[in-house]
Amino acid sequence: MGAVVTESPHIHPAIAPARAVLFDFDFTLADSSEGIVACMNHALGHLGLPPAPADAIRRTIGLDLGTALGILAGEEWRPREDEFLKHFVRKADEVMVASTIFLPGAARVLRTLHDAGCRIGIVTTKYRHRVEDALERDGLRALVDVIVGADDVPRPKPAPDGLLRAVDLLGIPITNCIFVGDSAVDAMAAEAVGVAFVAVLSGTTEEEVFTRYPVRAVLGSVGEVLGSRE
């Protein structure tokens, strides 16, 4: 059972009733796009392919790497997904955590929710240890109760596996949880699970895309969870 959440006038009304808030990571809480662009082009180069435009790579953030490879290079390259992944991971080991920065307001949101008695989770297509290391670096790890990464579940978002695992680990009914994310993949995963969804526009997804899904609220950024436009 989760703790009773203390009422806080600072928490957005779409979030305030929740006993647990689950967050996507990239473009929701943090920006690691610089590292992702470097890793993607490093891996593409090892397949003998030219670099992809940074904007095209940013639009794939949040997808699993196999899907991203198919979008950037063409589906005919999917049979070399394992090789692509190997080179991506090697480069990511060098640059990913150092290039990850938390978005404005993200740290304050995590601290405020934690202090109000809300349980916090992160569900991401990143490897769990990269998120843990970024949180640890900035003194935020103790604020997050559960992290579910791509290496923790058999299927990435939009499959429901990550959200279901996070909810199970938290031990809180799904009706008392909210998922906050920046992409259609996040919205689809939330719909598949039946968890309330709050969209943020800090990624590459346009607001009108979210009208296709059940959305409790659309916020400009994670900072607006506390009514802030930092």
N, C-alpha and C positions, 0 to 999 in steps of 0.2 A: 504494500500500500504506500502511495506517495504522501508526502506531507501536505497539510492544508496550505494553500497559497494565501499569503497575506495580501489583502486588498491594497492596490497602489494606484493612485490617480494618474500616475505617469505612464502606465502601460496601456497601449492601444486597446479599445474595447473589443476588437476582434480577437485579441490574444489573451486578455485578462482572465476569462473563465477557465483557461486550460490549467491542468495540473502538470502537464509536460509539454514542452515545446521542442520539436525536432527541426533542425536546420539542415539544408543543403550547405555545402562548403564554398565551392568556387562560384564567384560572382554573387553570393548571398552573404557570407561572412567575410570572405577574403578574396584577394585578387592574386592569383599565381600565373596570370596569363603570359607574362614575360618568360617565365621558365617553361611553360607548356609550349609556347611557340618555338623556343630553342630546342626542346626535346623532340617535338614533332619533326622539325626540319632536319635535325640530326639523324633521326630514324629513317626519314624519307631518303636522305642522302645515302645511307647505307644500303638501301634497296636500289640505288642507281637512279633515283628520281630527283627532279629539280625541287627547290624549296617552294612551299606553298605560301601564298600571301598571308600576312599576319591576321588580317581581318577574317579571312576564310577559316583559319585555325581557331580564332576566338569563337566563331559561331559553332564549332564542334565541342566546345568545353561543356562538360557535363554528360557527354555521351561516352560509352565505353570505347576503348582504343580501336577495336576492330571496326566498329561502325564509323569512327572518325577516319580511319584509313580508307574505307570504301568511299566516303564522301570526298576526301581530298585527292585520292589517286585513282579512283574508279574501282568498281566491285571486282574487276578481274585481278586485283592485287590482294584480295582477301585471303587466298590460300597461303600468302606469306605473312599472315598476321602474327604468328609466333615470333618470326624473325624481327618484325617491326617492333613488337612489344619488348623483345630483349634489348634492342638498341635504345628504345625510349627509356626503359627503366634504368639502364646504365647511366645515361645522361642525367636523368632525374635524380639519381643518387648524388650527383655532383652539385646540381643547381636548384632543385625545386624548393627546398625549405628556405634557402637564403633569398630566393626571389619572391617569396610569398609575403604579402602585406595584408593586414586586416583592414577592412573597409572602415571609413569614418563611422563612429558610433557603435561598431560591433562589440568592442570590449565592454563598453558601458551597458549595452543591452544584456550581454551575458551576466555581468555582475548584478544588474538590477533584478533580472529574473531569478537568479540564484538566491539573492538576499531576500526576495519575496517568497521563497519556499518552493519555487517552480523547479521541476526536474528538467534537465537539458540534455538533448542528444544531437548528434551529427550523423547524417546518413549521406554518404558521398561515393562517387565512382573513383576517388583517389584511394591509394593504399592507406590503410589506417595509420601506420606509423608516421607517414608524412604529416597528417593532420595533428597527431599527438606531438610531434616535434615542433611544429609551428606554434601550437598552443603553449607548450612548455617554454619555448624561447621567449614568449611575451608574457609569461606569468599567468596564463589563463587556464591551464590544464585542469586545475582543481575545481573549476566552475562547471565542467562538462561531465555528466554522469556516464554517458554511453557514446561510443564512437563506432559506427559500423562502416567499414570500408569495402572496396571492391574485392579485397582478398578474404572477406568474411562470409560472403554469400555466393551461391552458385550462379545467380543471374543479376546483372546490374539493373538500375532503373532504366526504363520505366516498369520493369518487373517489380512486384511488391515485396520481394524478398528482404531487402534492406530495412524498409520501414517495419515490416512484421517482426524482424529480429530485434530491432531497437525497442519496439513496444513491449515485446516479450521480456527483454532484459530489464526494462524499467518496471515491469509488473503493474502497469497502470492501464485501465481500460481504454481502448482506442477512442471511445467517445469523449474521453477527457484529455485527448492529445490534439495538437495542431502541428502541421508541417509547413515550414516556410521555405520557399524556393524561388528561383529566378527563371525557370525554363519550362517549356511544354513537357519535357521529360519528367520534371518534378510534379507537375500537375497531373500527368497521367498516372504516375506511381501513387499519388495520394488518392486519386479516384479509384484505382484498382483495390486499394486497401480499405477505402471508406473512411479515411481520416480527413478532418477539416483542413483546408489548404488556404494559405495566405501567400500571394505572389508579391515579389519585389521586382522593380524595374532596373536593377543595377547590373543586369546581364545584357545579353544581346537580343532578348525576346521582346517584341513590341507588345504593348498593353492589349491590343485587340485580339491577340492570340489567346489570351487567358479567358476571353468571353466564351470560348468553346468548352470550358471545363467548369465544374462547380468550384467557385472561388469565394471565400468568405470576405476577403478584402484584397485590394491591390494597393501596395505602398511604393513610394518612390525608392526607398532603400531600407535596409535593416534598421537604420537609426530611427525611422518613423515608428518602429515598434514602441518607442518611448515618446512618440509625438515630436521627434526631432528631425530637422532636415540638415543635419551636420554635413 
